[in-house]
């Protein structure tokens, strides 16, 4: 009985497993971790993963899979940012990153960093939130992973100045009325 084949198999598993473990699986969480690692290398703060952006990015990943091509400018809903509207994420600024046929988080982020526009999006200090969507489908007849990401700065709550002025006037009137009541009780 030959022990060479089982021994070779065990040695292969022993030496390859750590190498395979170093490549993070292509999941939204791992992509966010990798993007934040790259941002830290460039002295930028981490982005915060946002569930609504994840939902919008998944919608976009599914859309590009169904279209069969990558596009930033069209949407099945008729407008480029429809997935963000559908996910009810209000933003001041947003950037979109797309890719297909990449199998690890590191590989995906490396591909984005090799693209000038995607690199600018990832390294922008203007974004605070991130959402990543990964969807499996066919690309030219080959099973592939479709990745979409949104980096965004959320819309800040806007103060309605006119409403605040009316509220201040109302509060002042209440204070004056209260003072009149107090003064009438003193007499």
Secondary structure, DSSP 8 states (H G I E B T S, - for coil): ---HHHHHHHHHHHHHHHHHHHS-BS-HHHHHHHHHHHHHHTT----EE-HHHHHHHHHHHHHHHHHTS--SS--TTSSTTHHHHHTT--EEEEEEEEEES--BHHHHHHHHHHSHHHHHHHT-TT--EEEEEEEEEEETTEEEEEEEEEEEEE------HHHHHHHHHHHHHHHHHHHHHHHHHH-
